[in-house]
Amino acid sequence: MHKYLIGFAATAALALALGGTARAGTPLASAPVEIDTHGWTMFCDASNVGTSPVQIVTEYLNFGGTVKESHGPKTLDPGEGVSYASVPGDGTAYCRITVVSGNPKSVRAIALIANGAGRYLSSLNLY
């Protein structure tokens, strides 16, 4: 189990380092993925790489654009990150992160797809 957690932490850190950057006035969103029919889970991760706090809202949406889950607003201090997991079976197709206050250029975000065994299958930068 310890080895699995170390692998997860390394994967998440690398993914966030390579993840998309927020642009002023534009929410970050992942590409859509059909996860429910496979029993997969989507993790929507964001971090603040800036020097001042930012406030974000994280949402999971279905293919029609309807919000299925919403988390926040959540304040991220410099260097802080957050990860939310989709609820299996709720119709999640993609995640969206909106910076509601602070510098949007300080936010990096990524979506991770995991199978039912908890193994990561793919990562999607949010743009």
C-alpha positions in Angstrom: 0.0 0.0 0.0 2.8 2.4 0.9 4.4 1.8 -2.5 1.1 2.6 -4.2 0.7 5.9 -2.3 4.2 6.9 -3.2 3.5 6.2 -6.9 0.2 8.1 -6.7 2.0 11.1 -5.1 4.7 11.1 -7.8 2.2 10.8 -10.6 0.0 13.6 -9.2 3.0 15.9 -8.7 4.3 15.3 -12.2 0.9 15.7 -13.7 0.3 19.0 -11.9 3.7 20.3 -13.0 2.7 19.6 -16.6 -0.9 20.6 -16.2 -2.8 23.5 -17.8 -2.6 27.1 -16.7 -5.7 29.2 -16.1 -6.3 32.3 -18.2 -8.1 35.4 -17.0 -11.9 35.1 -17.5 -11.7 31.5 -18.9 -12.4 28.4 -16.8 -10.1 25.4 -17.2 -11.7 22.3 -18.5 -10.6 18.7 -19.3 -11.5 16.8 -22.4 -14.7 14.7 -22.0 -14.2 11.0 -21.0 -16.8 8.3 -20.8 -16.0 7.0 -17.3 -19.3 5.7 -15.9 -19.7 2.7 -18.3 -16.3 1.5 -17.3 -16.6 2.0 -13.5 -13.8 4.6 -13.6 -13.3 7.6 -11.4 -12.1 11.1 -12.4 -10.0 13.1 -10.0 -9.9 16.8 -10.7 -6.7 18.3 -9.1 -5.6 21.9 -8.8 -2.6 23.7 -7.2 -1.6 27.2 -6.5 1.9 27.8 -7.8 1.8 31.6 -7.2 2.8 33.7 -4.2 -0.7 34.8 -3.1 -3.9 32.9 -2.3 -6.4 32.1 -5.0 -10.0 30.9 -4.7 -11.4 28.2 -7.0 -14.6 26.4 -7.7 -14.3 22.8 -9.0 -17.2 21.3 -11.0 -17.9 17.9 -12.6 -20.2 18.1 -15.7 -21.9 15.5 -17.9 -21.7 15.4 -21.7 -24.6 17.9 -22.0 -22.8 20.5 -19.8 -25.0 20.0 -16.8 -23.2 20.4 -13.5 -23.3 17.1 -11.6 -21.1 18.1 -8.6 -19.7 21.4 -7.4 -17.0 22.0 -4.7 -16.0 25.3 -3.4 -15.3 28.1 -3.4 -12.0 26.8 -1.9 -9.1 29.1 -1.0 -5.7 27.7 -2.0 -2.7 29.3 -0.2 0.6 29.5 -2.1 1.9 25.9 -2.7 -1.4 24.3 -1.7 -3.3 21.9 -3.8 -6.7 20.1 -3.7 -8.1 16.9 -5.3 -11.7 16.0 -5.7 -13.0 12.6 -6.9 -16.1 12.2 -9.0 -19.0 10.2 -7.6 -19.3 6.9 -9.5 -22.4 6.6 -11.6 -23.3 10.3 -11.6 -22.8 10.9 -15.3 -19.4 12.7 -15.0 -17.8 13.4 -18.3 -15.3 16.2 -17.6 -14.1 18.6 -14.9 -13.9 22.4 -14.9 -12.1 24.7 -12.5 -12.9 28.4 -12.3 -10.7 30.9 -10.5 -13.1 33.2 -8.7 -10.5 35.4 -7.0 -6.7 35.9 -7.1 -4.3 35.5 -10.0 -5.7 32.9 -12.5 -2.2 32.4 -13.9 -1.1 30.9 -10.6 -3.4 27.8 -11.0 -2.3 24.5 -12.5 -4.9 21.8 -13.0 -5.3 18.3 -14.3 -7.8 15.5 -14.4 -6.7 11.9 -13.6 -8.6 8.8 -14.6 -8.5 5.8 -12.4 -10.0 2.3 -12.8 -11.9 0.4 -10.2 -8.7 -1.1 -8.8 -7.3 2.4 -8.1 -4.7 2.3 -10.9 -4.3 5.5 -12.9 -5.0 5.1 -16.6 -4.7 8.6 -18.0 -4.2 12.2 -17.2 -5.8 15.2 -19.0 -4.4 18.7 -18.7 -7.1 21.3 -18.1 -7.0 24.2 -20.7 
